[in-house]
Amino acid sequence: MGFWEYGDEGLVLRVRVHPGARRNEIRGIHADELSVAVTQSPEKGKANKAVSELLAKALNVKRSQVELTAGATASSKRFLIRGLDEAEWQERLHALLSSGG
């Protein structure tokens, strides 16, 4: 699967979250996961919310299109992103990774 898969509901991203970082950023791909750093702590879902917001902004979608589907309390998570066809997602992911997040 790599770090992403396109399914019936949309794009599924495997994400490794690094909470408590100095800045919010997408660091790249490591061990078949998209590495994402956020300044928020993991307490009470704050880091999960920050990751959702960062992914929405980076992929140019609404926050409501990004849903945490697995790993709420783990470092490795899965996010479902709805709303565009597979070709559009591939284009946006390529642009995101080419720009460094």
Secondary structure by P-SEA (a helix, b strand, c coil): cccccccccccccbbbbbcccccccccccccccbbbbbccccccaaaaaaaaaaaaaaacccccccccccccccccbbbbbccccaaaaaaaaaaaaaacc
